Each structure stands twice: as structure tokens, then as C-alpha cells.
Amino acid sequence: MSIAKKLVDLREKLGMTQQDLANAADVAQATISRIERGVLPQPKLDVLRRLAEALHVTVDYLADRTKEMSPSDVVSADPRAQAIFRGYQDLSEDQKTALIGFVRYLQEERKKAQRERGS
């Protein structure tokens, strides 16, 4: 998958506009637009780093050097995942089971919303 496609997919998944991403990554909105349109297929490494950080992914994932992020990549790239992981360690077994159930519920809600948007 191209950087352009990944950038659009990740940005939309997070509910961000190009301007939101530009602000979060300290990158010009025009640069993001050029990347997404394929006009700038190989952005500078510094730009990739800032975009990856803002999108909570690794540079390797964004640049399509890896097809998917490993669980450790997810945790290392996203401070929110780090906080969840730290909290998860302190939960009882019943609480861990409940948390997993809640994550599955959220995933189903997301799929439902995507189906409704596609209708």
C-alpha cells in the first residue's frame, strides 16, 4: 500500500482532517495534501517521523516497510497504548477479561458504524 493510501486511511481512522494532522505533526497542510494525492510520493524522513508520531504508528509501517504493526510497535508508537498497557498489568483476571470484552464491544460498534456509513 502506498504512503498516500496509508496516510489517508490512518488519518480518517483517527477522525482527523488534513489540517488536524498538519497541526499535530507540525507539517504544512499542503504537504499532507501533496502526499495524499501522490504528488510527493517520498516525503523527507523528518516529515515521515512527525506524521508517524501524530498517527501513532511507526515510520516503517507508514512507509510500508512492514505490512502490519506488531503489538510492541503499537505500544511503543502510541502513548495511549502505553498507558493502557501499564494499567492492564495491575488488573485482576476478572478485570482483564472485562477489558477484553469492552475492546471487542468497541470493535463491533466501529464495524457497525462503518457499515451504516457504507449504506
N, C-alpha and C positions, 0 to 999 in steps of 0.2 A: 504494500500500500504506500502511496506517495506521502511525502511530508504534508503536502497540501490537503490531502484527504484526511490524514490523521489529525491535523490541526483543526479542521472544520469539525470532525467527529468529536474530538475531545472537548473543544470549546462549547459545542452545542450540548453535549452530555452534561457539562457543568452549568448550563444555562447562561453562558456568557455571550455578550456581543463582542464584535471585534474591538470596540472601544474599551469594554471591560477588560479584555485580555491585554490590550495595549497598556492600560493603566497598571494592571497587576504585574506585567513583565517589564515595564518601563521601556517599551518599544513603540515606535510610531504606528498608529493605526494603518497608515498607508503601507507600511512594511508588511503587516499581517495580511492586508488585502492582496498585496502582490504575491505573497507566499501561497495564499489560499487559491488564487487564480492560476498559479503555476508560472507566473512571470518571473518569480525569484525561486527557482527550484532548489537551490543550495544556499540557504542563508548562512551567514557567518556563525562560527561556533559560539561566540558570545551571545548572539541573538537566540540560537537554539537552546543554550543553557537557561537563559532567562524565561523563554517560553515554556520549557520543560518544567522549570520550578513553579511557574504560575499555574500550570496544568496538572501538577502533582504526578509527573511521570519522569522517567529517566531520559537523558539525551539519546541513549541507544534506542529506546523504544520510539521516541518521536522521529528519529532519523531512520527508522525501520531497519536497524541493525539486529534487533531481536523482534520476533513476531508477537510475543506477549511478555508481560512483566511477571517475574517470579514474585511469590509472596514477600520475600525480603526486599525486592525492588520497590514494591508498593509501599511497604512500611518506611523504607529509607527515603523515598521521594515525597512522602506526604506527611506533614506534621500532625494532621488529624488522625491518620492511621497509627502513628507513633503513640498518640495519647490513648487511643482505643486499646492498643496492644498492652500498654503499661497498665491500664485499668483492668483488662481481661485477666492478667496474671493474678490479680488479687481476688477474683470472683470465686464463689463456691461452685461446685459441679452443677448444681441446680441453676445457679445464675448464668453460668456459661451456656447451658442448654437453652435457657430462656433467651439469651442474647442471640444465639444462632437462630432461634425461631423468629425473633424480631427482624434479623437481617433477611431471612427468607421472605417474610411478610413484605418488607420494603422492596425486595426484588420483584415480587409479584405485582405490587402496586405500580412499580415503574413499567413493567411489561403491559399491564392493563392500560396505563396512560398512553403508552406508545401505540397500542392497538387502537385506542379511541382517536388519537390524532391521525392515524393512518386511514381511518374510516371515512 
